[in-house]
């Protein structure tokens, strides 16, 4: 069975939601799979991580507990690189490091430090002039 099938089959068997999933190759010929789980799922996933390394499914696994994802969405994102650039520039101007980027035709997601989430969301709202409804 493939690595992604094994990893995400294991995660699904525990009812853990993941979003986003990003896969890419590294310079040493290995693949890197990055995914985010909800806060509190770390305790559930830790035994899986140990099993993946012991079973040689993964060479190493890094659990980073304080991360968050921010995203922009739109029907024309794939043909609007200026919007991607605005997102990245907005985060960079505030010194918010992007650990990982995932995209589709309608969405760009960035994984950032969890303690910078509110600041990132506020900055992106300002940059994109999004009016949010009152709650």
DSSP file (Angstrom, degrees, kcal/mol; ACC not computed):
  #  RESIDUE AA STRUCTURE BP1 BP2  ACC     N-H-->O    O-->H-N    N-H-->O    O-->H-N    TCO  KAPPA ALPHA  PHI   PSI    X-CA   Y-CA   Z-CA
    1    1 A X              0   0    0      0, 0.0     5,-0.0     0, 0.0     0, 0.0   0.000 360.0 360.0 360.0 147.5    0.0    0.0    0.0
    2    2 A X     >  -     0   0    0      1,-0.1     4,-2.3     4,-0.0     5,-0.2  -0.221 360.0-115.7 -68.5 159.7    1.2    3.5   -0.7
    3    3 A X  H  > S+     0   0    0      2,-0.2     4,-3.1     1,-0.2     5,-0.2   0.938 115.4  47.0 -62.6 -49.3    2.6    5.8    2.0
    4    4 A X  H  > S+     0   0    0      1,-0.2     4,-2.7     2,-0.2     5,-0.4   0.900 111.7  52.1 -61.8 -39.5   -0.2    8.4    1.7
    5    5 A X  H  > S+     0   0    0      2,-0.2     4,-1.6     1,-0.2    -1,-0.2   0.909 113.5  44.3 -62.3 -41.5   -2.8    5.6    1.8
    6    6 A X  H  X S+     0   0    0     -4,-2.3     4,-2.5     2,-0.2    -2,-0.2   0.958 115.9  45.7 -66.6 -51.5   -1.3    4.1    4.9
    7    7 A X  H  X S+     0   0    0     -4,-3.1     4,-2.3     1,-0.2    -2,-0.2   0.946 119.5  38.9 -59.4 -51.7   -0.9    7.4    6.7
    8    8 A X  H  X S+     0   0    0     -4,-2.7     4,-2.3    -5,-0.2    -1,-0.2   0.753 112.7  56.6 -78.8 -21.9   -4.3    8.8    6.0
    9    9 A X  H  X S+     0   0    0     -4,-1.6     4,-2.0    -5,-0.4    -1,-0.2   0.915 110.1  46.4 -65.8 -44.0   -6.0    5.5    6.4
   10   10 A X  H  X S+     0   0    0     -4,-2.5     4,-0.8     2,-0.2    -2,-0.2   0.930 114.0  47.4 -61.6 -46.1   -4.6    5.4    9.9
   11   11 A X  H ><>S+     0   0    0     -4,-2.3     5,-1.8     1,-0.2     3,-1.0   0.919 112.2  49.6 -62.8 -44.4   -5.6    8.9   10.6
   12   12 A X  H ><5S+     0   0    0     -4,-2.3     3,-1.9     1,-0.2    -1,-0.2   0.853 100.9  63.9 -63.7 -34.7   -9.1    8.3    9.3
   13   13 A X  H 3<5S+     0   0    0     -4,-2.0    -1,-0.2     1,-0.3    -2,-0.2   0.758 104.7  47.3 -63.4 -22.2   -9.5    5.2   11.4
   14   14 A X  T <<5S-     0   0    0     -3,-1.0    -1,-0.3    -4,-0.8    -2,-0.2   0.389 116.5-115.7 -95.9   2.0   -9.2    7.5   14.5
   15   15 A X  T < 5 +     0   0    0     -3,-1.9     2,-0.5     1,-0.2    -3,-0.2   0.784  61.0 155.0  71.1  27.0  -11.7   10.0   13.1
   16   16 A X      < -     0   0    0     -5,-1.8     2,-0.3    28,-0.0    -1,-0.2  -0.779  35.6-141.4 -92.4 125.5   -9.2   12.7   12.9
   17   17 A X        -     0   0    0     -2,-0.5    21,-0.7     2,-0.0     2,-0.4  -0.627  16.6-164.4 -82.7 142.5   -9.9   15.4   10.3
   18   18 A X  E     -A   37   0A   0     -2,-0.3     2,-0.2    19,-0.2    19,-0.2  -0.978   1.9-162.8-127.3 142.8   -7.0   16.9    8.3
   19   19 A X  E     +     0   0A   0     17,-2.2     2,-0.1     1,-0.4    16,-0.1  -0.788  62.8  15.3-170.7 131.1   -6.8   20.0    6.3
   20   20 A X  E     -     0   0A   0     -2,-0.2    16,-1.1    14,-0.1     2,-0.5   0.727  63.7-164.0 -84.0 176.2   -4.9   20.9    4.2
   21   21 A X  E     +A   35   0A   0     14,-0.2     2,-0.4    -3,-0.2    14,-0.2  -0.994  11.8 178.6-118.9 127.1   -2.7   18.1    2.8
   22   22 A X  E     -A   34   0A   0     12,-2.8    12,-3.3    -2,-0.5     2,-0.4  -0.997   4.8-172.6-130.3 130.4    0.4   19.2    0.9
   23   23 A X  E     +A   33   0A   0     -2,-0.4     2,-0.3    10,-0.2    10,-0.2  -0.972  13.8 154.5-124.1 140.3    2.9   16.8   -0.6
   24   24 A X  E     -A   32   0A   0      8,-2.3     8,-3.9    -2,-0.4     2,-0.2  -0.984  38.9-104.9-155.3 160.6    6.3   17.7   -2.2
   25   25 A X  E     -A   31   0A   0     -2,-0.3     6,-0.2     6,-0.3     2,-0.2  -0.580  28.7-144.1 -87.3 152.6    9.7   16.2   -2.9
   26   26 A X    >   -     0   0    0      4,-3.0     3,-1.4    -2,-0.2    -1,-0.0  -0.611  30.5-102.0-106.1 172.2   12.8   17.2   -1.0
   27   27 A X  T 3  S+     0   0    0      1,-0.3    -2,-0.0    -2,-0.2    -1,-0.0   0.707 117.1  61.4 -67.3 -20.3   16.3   17.5   -2.3
   28   28 A X  T 3  S-     0   0    0      2,-0.1    -1,-0.3     1,-0.0     3,-0.1   0.279 120.4-101.0 -94.0  12.3   17.3   14.1   -0.9
   29   29 A X  S <  S+     0   0    0     -3,-1.4     2,-0.2     1,-0.3    -2,-0.1   0.423  86.0 116.9  88.9  -2.5   14.8   12.2   -3.0
   30   30 A X        -     0   0    0      1,-0.0    -4,-3.0    -5,-0.0    -1,-0.3  -0.563  62.7-119.7 -94.0 162.3   12.2   11.7   -0.2
   31   31 A X  E     -A   25   0A   0     -6,-0.2     2,-0.5    -2,-0.2    -6,-0.3  -0.749  16.4-147.3 -98.0 150.5    8.7   13.1   -0.2
   32   32 A X  E     -A   24   0A   0     -8,-3.9    -8,-2.3    -2,-0.3     2,-0.5  -0.981  10.3-168.5-117.4 124.5    7.4   15.5    2.4
   33   33 A X  E     -A   23   0A   0     -2,-0.5     2,-0.4   -10,-0.2   -10,-0.2  -0.966   6.5-173.1-113.4 123.1    3.8   15.3    3.4
   34   34 A X  E     +A   22   0A   0    -12,-3.3   -12,-2.8    -2,-0.5     2,-0.3  -0.947  11.7 159.9-115.9 134.0    2.5   18.1    5.5
   35   35 A X  E     -A   21   0A   0     -2,-0.4     2,-0.4   -14,-0.2   -14,-0.2  -0.990  28.7-134.5-150.4 156.9   -1.0   18.2    7.1
   36   36 A X  E     -     0   0A   0    -16,-1.1   -17,-2.2    -2,-0.3     2,-0.3  -0.914  16.6-167.6-114.5 135.9   -2.8   20.0    9.9
   37   37 A X  E     -A   18   0A   0     -2,-0.4   -19,-0.2   -19,-0.2     3,-0.1  -0.820  35.4 -87.6-115.2 160.3   -5.0   18.4   12.5
   38   38 A X    >   -     0   0    0    -21,-0.7     3,-2.1    -2,-0.3     4,-0.2  -0.271  55.2 -86.8 -64.3 151.8   -7.4   20.1   14.9
   39   39 A X  T 3  S+     0   0    0      1,-0.3    -1,-0.1     2,-0.1    27,-0.0  -0.347 117.5  32.1 -57.8 136.4   -6.0   21.2   18.2
   40   40 A X  T 3  S+     0   0    0     25,-0.1     3,-0.4    -3,-0.1     4,-0.4   0.223  91.4  96.3  97.9 -13.5   -6.2   18.4   20.7
   41   41 A X    <>  +     0   0    0     -3,-2.1     4,-2.2     1,-0.2     3,-0.2   0.572  59.4  87.3 -83.3  -8.6   -5.7   15.6   18.1
   42   42 A X  H  > S+     0   0    0      1,-0.2     4,-1.9    -4,-0.2    -1,-0.2   0.893  85.6  52.2 -58.9 -41.1   -1.9   15.5   18.9
   43   43 A X  H  > S+     0   0    0     -3,-0.4     4,-0.5     1,-0.2    -1,-0.2   0.874 111.7  46.8 -64.4 -36.8   -2.5   12.9   21.7
   44   44 A X  H  4 S+     0   0    0     -4,-0.4     4,-0.4    -3,-0.2     3,-0.3   0.867 115.1  45.5 -70.1 -36.3   -4.5   10.7   19.4
   45   45 A X  H  X S+     0   0    0     -4,-2.2     4,-2.1     1,-0.2     3,-0.5   0.724  91.1  81.8 -84.8 -21.2   -2.0   10.9   16.5
   46   46 A X  H  X S+     0   0    0     -4,-1.9     4,-2.1     1,-0.2    -1,-0.2   0.887  90.8  50.2 -53.9 -46.4    1.2   10.4   18.6
   47   47 A X  H  X S+     0   0    0     -4,-0.5     4,-1.8    -3,-0.3    -1,-0.2   0.866 109.7  52.8 -62.0 -33.0    1.0    6.5   18.6
   48   48 A X  H  > S+     0   0    0     -3,-0.5     4,-2.4    -4,-0.4    -1,-0.2   0.927 106.2  53.1 -64.2 -44.0    0.4    6.5   14.9
   49   49 A X  H  X S+     0   0    0     -4,-2.1     4,-2.0     1,-0.2     5,-0.2   0.925 108.1  49.7 -57.7 -47.6    3.6    8.6   14.4
   50   50 A X  H  X S+     0   0    0     -4,-2.1     4,-2.6     1,-0.2    -1,-0.2   0.906 111.3  50.2 -58.6 -42.0    5.7    6.1   16.4
   51   51 A X  H  X S+     0   0    0     -4,-1.8     4,-2.5     1,-0.2     6,-0.3   0.861 106.7  54.2 -65.8 -37.1    4.2    3.3   14.3
   52   52 A X  H  <>S+     0   0    0     -4,-2.4     5,-2.5     2,-0.2     6,-1.7   0.906 113.0  42.6 -64.6 -41.0    5.0    5.0   11.0
   53   53 A X  H ><5S+     0   0    0     -4,-2.0     3,-1.3     3,-0.2    -2,-0.2   0.941 116.5  46.8 -70.7 -47.0    8.7    5.4   11.9
   54   54 A X  H 3<5S+     0   0    0     -4,-2.6    -2,-0.2     1,-0.3    -1,-0.2   0.875 114.4  47.8 -62.2 -37.6    9.0    1.9   13.4
   55   55 A X  T 3<5S-     0   0    0     -4,-2.5    -1,-0.3    -5,-0.2    -2,-0.2   0.362 113.6-119.5 -85.0   5.6    7.3    0.4   10.4
   56   56 A X  T < 5S+     0   0    0     -3,-1.3    -3,-0.2     2,-0.3     3,-0.1   0.745  78.8 126.3  60.6  26.5    9.5    2.4    8.1
   57   57 A X  S   <S+     0   0    0     -5,-2.5     2,-0.4    -6,-0.3    -4,-0.2   0.815  81.4  24.0 -73.8 -33.2    6.5    4.1    6.5
   58   58 A X        -     0   0    0     -6,-1.7    -2,-0.3    -9,-0.1    -1,-0.3  -0.991  64.7-148.2-134.1 141.0    8.3    7.4    7.4
   59   59 A X  S    S-     0   0    0     -2,-0.4     2,-0.3     1,-0.3    -1,-0.1   0.871  88.3 -11.1 -72.3 -37.4   11.9    8.2    7.9
   60   60 A X        -     0   0    0     -3,-0.1     2,-0.4     2,-0.0    -1,-0.3  -0.983  60.3-153.3-157.4 157.5   11.0   10.9   10.4
   61   61 A X        -     0   0    0     -2,-0.3     2,-0.5    -3,-0.1    -3,-0.0  -1.000   5.8-160.3-137.0 133.5    7.9   12.7   11.6
   62   62 A X        -     0   0    0     -2,-0.4     2,-0.6     2,-0.0    -2,-0.0  -0.968   4.5-159.4-116.0 122.2    7.8   16.2   13.1
   63   63 A X        -     0   0    0     -2,-0.5     2,-0.7   -17,-0.0    -2,-0.0  -0.901   6.7-172.3 -99.6 119.0    4.8   17.2   15.2
   64   64 A X        -     0   0    0     -2,-0.6     3,-0.3     1,-0.1    -2,-0.0  -0.927   2.5-170.5-111.6 107.5    4.4   20.9   15.4
   65   65 A X  S    S+     0   0    0     -2,-0.7     2,-0.7     1,-0.2    -1,-0.1   0.702  71.9  60.0 -75.0 -19.5    1.6   21.7   17.9
   66   66 A X  S    S+     0   0    0    -27,-0.0    48,-2.7     2,-0.0    49,-0.4  -0.559  75.2 116.8-115.0  69.6    1.3   25.4   17.3
   67   67 A X  E     -B  113   0B   0     -2,-0.7     2,-0.3    46,-0.3    46,-0.2  -0.886  34.7-174.3-128.3 162.6    0.3   25.9   13.7
   68   68 A X  E     -B  112   0B   0     44,-2.4    44,-2.8    -2,-0.3     2,-0.4  -0.953  18.1-128.7-147.0 163.6   -2.7   27.3   11.9
   69   69 A X  E     -B  111   0B   0     -2,-0.3     2,-0.4    42,-0.2    42,-0.2  -0.963  17.0-173.9-120.5 139.5   -3.9   27.7    8.3
   70   70 A X  E     -B  110   0B   0     40,-2.3    40,-3.1    -2,-0.4     2,-0.3  -0.950  13.1-177.8-124.0 149.2   -5.1   30.8    6.6
   71   71 A X  E     -B  109   0B   0     -2,-0.4     2,-0.4    38,-0.2    38,-0.2  -0.981  23.9-148.3-146.2 154.5   -6.6   30.8    3.2
   72   72 A X  E     -B  108   0B   0     36,-2.1    36,-2.3    -2,-0.3     2,-0.4  -0.957  23.0-166.4-117.5 146.4   -8.1   33.0    0.4
   73   73 A X  E     +B  107   0B   0     -2,-0.4     2,-0.3    34,-0.2    34,-0.2  -0.967  18.5 141.9-133.6 147.7  -10.8   31.6   -1.8
   74   74 A X    >   -     0   0    0     32,-2.1     3,-1.2    -2,-0.4     4,-0.2  -0.889  52.8-114.5-179.1 152.4  -12.3   32.7   -5.1
   75   75 A X  T 3  S+     0   0    0     -2,-0.3     3,-0.2     1,-0.3    32,-0.1   0.694 115.1  39.8 -69.9 -18.8  -13.6   31.4   -8.4
   76   76 A X  T >  S+     0   0    0      1,-0.1     3,-0.8    30,-0.1    -1,-0.3   0.105  76.0 115.5-117.5  23.4  -10.8   33.0  -10.4
   77   77 A X  G X  S+     0   0    0     -3,-1.2     3,-2.0    28,-0.3     7,-0.2   0.881  71.1  60.8 -60.6 -39.1   -7.8   32.5   -8.2
   78   78 A X  G 3  S+     0   0    0     27,-1.6    -1,-0.2     1,-0.3     3,-0.2   0.806 112.4  38.6 -60.7 -28.7   -6.0   30.2  -10.7
   79   79 A X  G <  S+     0   0    0     -3,-0.8    -1,-0.3    26,-0.2    -2,-0.2   0.132 105.2  73.7-107.2  19.9   -6.0   33.1  -13.2
   80   80 A X    X>  +     0   0    0     -3,-2.0     3,-1.8     1,-0.1     4,-1.0  -0.545  46.1 163.0-131.4  68.2   -5.3   35.9  -10.7
   81   81 A X  H 3> S+     0   0    0      1,-0.3     4,-2.6     2,-0.2     5,-0.2   0.750  72.8  69.5 -61.0 -22.2   -1.6   35.6   -9.6
   82   82 A X  H 3> S+     0   0    0      1,-0.2     4,-2.0     2,-0.2    -1,-0.3   0.819  96.6  53.0 -65.1 -28.3   -1.8   39.1   -8.2
   83   83 A X  H <> S+     0   0    0     -3,-1.8     4,-2.1     2,-0.2    -1,-0.2   0.890 108.6  48.5 -72.8 -39.3   -4.1   37.9   -5.5
   84   84 A X  H  X S+     0   0    0     -4,-1.0     4,-2.5    -7,-0.2     5,-0.2   0.945 112.2  49.9 -61.1 -47.2   -1.6   35.2   -4.5
   85   85 A X  H  X S+     0   0    0     -4,-2.6     4,-2.8     1,-0.2     5,-0.2   0.894 108.6  52.5 -60.4 -40.5    1.1   37.8   -4.4
   86   86 A X  H  X S+     0   0    0     -4,-2.0     4,-2.6     2,-0.2    -1,-0.2   0.909 109.4  49.6 -62.6 -41.8   -1.0   40.1   -2.3
   87   87 A X  H  X S+     0   0    0     -4,-2.1     4,-2.0     2,-0.2    -2,-0.2   0.958 114.3  43.7 -60.5 -50.9   -1.6   37.3    0.2
   88   88 A X  H  X S+     0   0    0     -4,-2.5     4,-2.5     1,-0.2    -2,-0.2   0.897 115.2  48.9 -63.9 -40.9    2.1   36.4    0.5
   89   89 A X  H  X S+     0   0    0     -4,-2.8     4,-2.8    -5,-0.2    -1,-0.2   0.903 108.2  54.5 -65.3 -41.6    3.2   40.1    0.6
   90   90 A X  H  X S+     0   0    0     -4,-2.6     4,-0.7    -5,-0.2    -2,-0.2   0.923 113.1  41.9 -58.3 -45.9    0.6   40.9    3.4
   91   91 A X  H ><>S+     0   0    0     -4,-2.0     5,-2.6     1,-0.2     3,-0.7   0.913 114.6  51.4 -68.4 -42.3    2.0   38.1    5.6
   92   92 A X  H ><5S+     0   0    0     -4,-2.5     3,-2.0     1,-0.2    -2,-0.2   0.894 102.7  58.9 -63.0 -40.9    5.6   38.9    4.8
   93   93 A X  H 3<5S+     0   0    0     -4,-2.8    -1,-0.2     1,-0.3    -2,-0.2   0.757 109.3  45.6 -61.6 -23.8    5.2   42.6    5.6
   94   94 A X  T <<5S-     0   0    0     -3,-0.7    -1,-0.3    -4,-0.7    -2,-0.2   0.331 117.2-113.0-100.1   6.0    4.1   41.5    9.1
   95   95 A X  T < 5 +     0   0    0     -3,-2.0     2,-0.8     1,-0.2    -3,-0.2   0.770  62.6 153.9  70.4  25.5    7.0   39.0    9.5
   96   96 A X      < -     0   0    0     -5,-2.6    -1,-0.2    -6,-0.1     2,-0.2  -0.796  38.6-138.4 -91.4 111.1    4.6   36.1    9.5
   97   97 A X        -     0   0    0     -2,-0.8     2,-0.7    -3,-0.1    16,-0.6  -0.461   4.7-142.9 -72.7 135.4    6.5   33.1    8.3
   98   98 A X  E     -C  112   0B   0     -2,-0.2    14,-0.2     1,-0.2     3,-0.1  -0.891  16.9-177.7 -97.8 117.1    4.8   30.7    5.8
   99   99 A X  E     +     0   0B   0     12,-2.9     2,-0.3    -2,-0.7    -1,-0.2   0.833  68.9   2.5 -81.6 -34.2    5.8   27.2    6.6
  100  100 A X  E     -C  111   0B   0     11,-0.9    11,-2.7     2,-0.0     2,-0.4  -0.994  60.4-152.5-156.2 145.4    3.9   25.5    3.7
  101  101 A X  E     +C  110   0B   0     -2,-0.3     2,-0.3     9,-0.2     9,-0.2  -0.985  12.6 179.4-125.5 133.8    1.7   26.6    0.8
  102  102 A X  E     +C  109   0B   0      7,-2.7     7,-3.2    -2,-0.4     2,-0.3  -0.967   9.2 178.9-128.1 148.5   -1.1   24.6   -0.8
  103  103 A X  E     +C  108   0B   0     -2,-0.3     2,-0.3     5,-0.2     5,-0.2  -0.984  16.2 177.5-148.7 159.1   -3.3   25.6   -3.6
  104  104 A X        -     0   0    0      3,-2.6     3,-0.4    -2,-0.3    -2,-0.0  -0.795  57.2 -80.8-140.7-175.5   -6.1   24.6   -5.9
  105  105 A X  S    S+     0   0    0     -2,-0.3   -27,-1.6     1,-0.2   -28,-0.3   0.798 130.3  27.3 -61.9 -26.6   -8.0   26.5   -8.7
  106  106 A X  S    S+     0   0    0    -29,-0.2   -32,-2.1     1,-0.2     2,-0.3   0.391 119.5  47.2-118.0   3.0  -10.1   28.2   -6.1
  107  107 A X  E     -B   73   0B   0     -3,-0.4    -3,-2.6   -34,-0.2     2,-0.4  -0.997  46.6-165.7-152.4 140.4   -8.1   28.3   -2.9
  108  108 A X  E     -BC  72 103B   0    -36,-2.3   -36,-2.1    -2,-0.3     2,-0.4  -0.996  19.6-170.9-123.1 124.0   -4.6   29.2   -1.6
  109  109 A X  E     -BC  71 102B   0     -7,-3.2    -7,-2.7    -2,-0.4     2,-0.4  -0.945   5.0-165.3-118.9 134.9   -3.8   28.0    1.9
  110  110 A X  E     -BC  70 101B   0    -40,-3.1   -40,-2.3    -2,-0.4     2,-0.6  -0.967  14.5-141.8-119.2 135.5   -0.8   28.9    4.0
  111  111 A X  E     +BC  69 100B   0    -11,-2.7   -12,-2.9    -2,-0.4   -11,-0.9  -0.860  35.3 166.5 -93.2 125.2    0.4   27.1    7.1
  112  112 A X  E     -BC  68  98B   0    -44,-2.8   -44,-2.4    -2,-0.6   -14,-0.1  -0.804  45.8 -68.2-132.0 169.2    1.7   29.7    9.7
  113  113 A X  E >   -B   67   0B   0    -16,-0.6     3,-1.9    -2,-0.2   -46,-0.3  -0.427  44.5-131.6 -60.4 134.4    2.6   29.8   13.4
  114  114 A X  G >  S+     0   0    0    -48,-2.7     3,-1.3     1,-0.3     4,-0.3   0.802 103.4  61.4 -60.1 -31.9   -0.5   29.4   15.4
  115  115 A X  G 3  S+     0   0    0    -49,-0.4    -1,-0.3     1,-0.2     4,-0.2   0.505 103.1  52.4 -76.5  -0.9    0.2   32.3   17.6
  116  116 A X  G <> S+     0   0    0     -3,-1.9     4,-2.7     2,-0.1    -1,-0.2   0.308  78.5 102.5-110.7   6.2    0.1   34.6   14.6
  117  117 A X  H <> S+     0   0    0     -3,-1.3     4,-2.9     1,-0.2     5,-0.2   0.931  80.8  45.8 -59.0 -52.4   -3.3   33.5   13.3
  118  118 A X  H  > S+     0   0    0     -4,-0.3     4,-2.4     1,-0.2    -1,-0.2   0.914 114.9  48.5 -60.2 -42.9   -5.4   36.5   14.5
  119  119 A X  H  > S+     0   0    0      2,-0.2     4,-2.5     1,-0.2    -1,-0.2   0.917 112.6  48.7 -62.1 -43.6   -2.9   38.9   13.2
  120  120 A X  H  X S+     0   0    0     -4,-2.7     4,-2.7     2,-0.2     5,-0.2   0.920 111.8  48.5 -63.5 -44.3   -2.7   37.2    9.9
  121  121 A X  H  X S+     0   0    0     -4,-2.9     4,-2.4     2,-0.2    -1,-0.2   0.916 112.6  48.2 -63.5 -42.7   -6.5   37.1    9.5
  122  122 A X  H  X S+     0   0    0     -4,-2.4     4,-2.2    -5,-0.2    -2,-0.2   0.927 113.1  47.9 -62.6 -45.2   -6.8   40.8   10.4
  123  123 A X  H  X S+     0   0    0     -4,-2.5     4,-2.5     1,-0.2    -2,-0.2   0.907 112.3  48.7 -63.8 -42.5   -4.1   41.7    8.0
  124  124 A X  H  X S+     0   0    0     -4,-2.7     4,-2.5     2,-0.2    -1,-0.2   0.890 109.4  52.8 -66.8 -38.2   -5.6   39.7    5.1
  125  125 A X  H  X>S+     0   0    0     -4,-2.4     5,-1.6    -5,-0.2     4,-0.9   0.933 111.6  46.8 -60.2 -44.5   -9.0   41.2    5.8
  126  126 A X  H  <5S+     0   0    0     -4,-2.2     3,-0.4     1,-0.2    -2,-0.2   0.919 113.7  47.8 -63.5 -43.5   -7.5   44.6    5.5
  127  127 A X  H  <5S+     0   0    0     -4,-2.5    -1,-0.2     1,-0.2    -2,-0.2   0.864 120.9  35.8 -66.5 -36.2   -5.6   43.8    2.4
  128  128 A X  H  <5S-     0   0    0     -4,-2.5    -1,-0.2    -5,-0.2    -2,-0.2   0.413 103.5-130.0 -99.5   1.8   -8.5   42.2    0.7
  129  129 A X  T  <5 +     0   0    0     -4,-0.9     2,-0.6    -3,-0.4    -3,-0.2   0.937  40.0 176.2  48.6  59.5  -11.1   44.7    2.1
  130  130 A X      < -     0   0    0     -5,-1.6     2,-0.6    -6,-0.1    -1,-0.2  -0.840  22.1-150.1 -97.6 124.1  -13.4   42.0    3.3
  131  131 A X        -     0   0    0     -2,-0.6     2,-0.3     0, 0.0    -6,-0.0  -0.843  14.7-154.7 -92.3 120.8  -16.5   43.1    5.3
  132  132 A X        -     0   0    0     -2,-0.6     3,-0.1     1,-0.1     2,-0.0  -0.745  19.6-110.9 -96.5 143.6  -17.5   40.4    7.7
  133  133 A X        -     0   0    0     -2,-0.3     2,-0.1     1,-0.1    -1,-0.1  -0.363  39.1 -98.7 -68.6 151.6  -21.1   40.1    9.0
  134  134 A X              0   0    0      1,-0.1    -1,-0.1    -2,-0.0     0, 0.0  -0.457 360.0 360.0 -67.9 141.4  -21.8   41.0   12.6
  135  135 A X              0   0    0     -2,-0.1    -1,-0.1    -3,-0.1    -2,-0.0   0.398 360.0 360.0-103.7 360.0  -22.0   37.9   14.8
